[in-house]
Amino acid sequence: MIRKIVPLAFDSFGVRSMATYVETDDLRIVIDPGVSLAPLRYGLEPHPLEWKRMDETWEAIKERAEEADVLIVTHYHYDHHDPDHPELYKGKSVFVKHPTENINKSQRGRAEYFLEAIRGMPKKLEFSDGKSFQLGKTTITFSKAVCHGTNPRLGYVTEVSVKSGGECFLHTSDVEGPSLDDQVRFILDEKPDVLFVDGPMTYMLGFRYSYKSLEISNENLVRVLKETNLQTLVLDHHFLRDLKYKQRIKPVYEAAEKRGVKVITAAEFCGRKVEMLEALRKELYAKYGEMKYEGEKKGTVKE
């Protein structure tokens, strides 16, 4: 069975990440052990409170990664992996997005750098795209490479499901929706009990994310609710950069209520207060001013 699902760092915590710890009867897994901050939001650099939160969440990621058997990297954006800490991968079974197939120029370069950094450290290294792996009583299944968002401009990612004892957890990585058929098809095929979705990128609505994509994302999420036995839907990451996020997916909330499905953020999933620090950056500067932060700033402000 799936014993634990622990969000480690998410946008509802105040950082950019989808780092997640999953524990089954015989396996400990960390998906996407990375965290970052938006370099600029509203023309402002990260507030010191954001840096502090990033350091706190990085410590949580590092602690779980050290005790994990398996580390998974769904793509090579820095909020999903950290190439400057290769020691995390020592002795682990590591599953990564293919570094040269279905990948854009930027991620190809990052993949090469990352794989060179961890060379010789993992116990096992596998390119995961479209594959399934049986590890004891636990099955880890990866989607084929799907678009990071609504088109291939930002590259490709792999969605991942973890199955054990008849239970299924699924992590979409960065699908920004899902708004494409192959993105939602993997979810429908895997039939998760608990689903972590990065959600529509509505803080860019009408700019880099269209109203049509939002409409399709709502339709696809409702379809997942209708065609699976989903119990909990966590919507976070891109979605929690929009202070009006609850207004964007009313059809999803309505469909979920009819079926008794919880729709919550990662923070709410683990009993934390929702703290949308990036979306509140203007307010942080207005309330607290510049402030000084003497921490190590262990993460990155790049994506």
Secondary structure, 3 states (H helix, E strand, C coil): CEEEEEEEEEHHHCCECEEEEEEECCCEEEECCCCECCCCECCECCCHHHHHHHHHHHHHHHHHHHHCCEEEECCCCCCCCCCCCHHHHCCCEEEECCCCCCCCHHHHHHHHHHHHHCCCCCCEEEECCCCEEEECCEEEEECCCEECCCCHHHCEECCEEEEECCEEEEECCCCCCCCCHHHHHHHHHHCCCEEEECCCCHHHECCCECHHHHHHHHHHHHHHHHHCCCCEEEECHHHHHCCCHHHHCHHHHHHHHHHCCEEECHHHHCCCCCCCCCCCHHHHHHHHCCCCCCCCCCCECCC
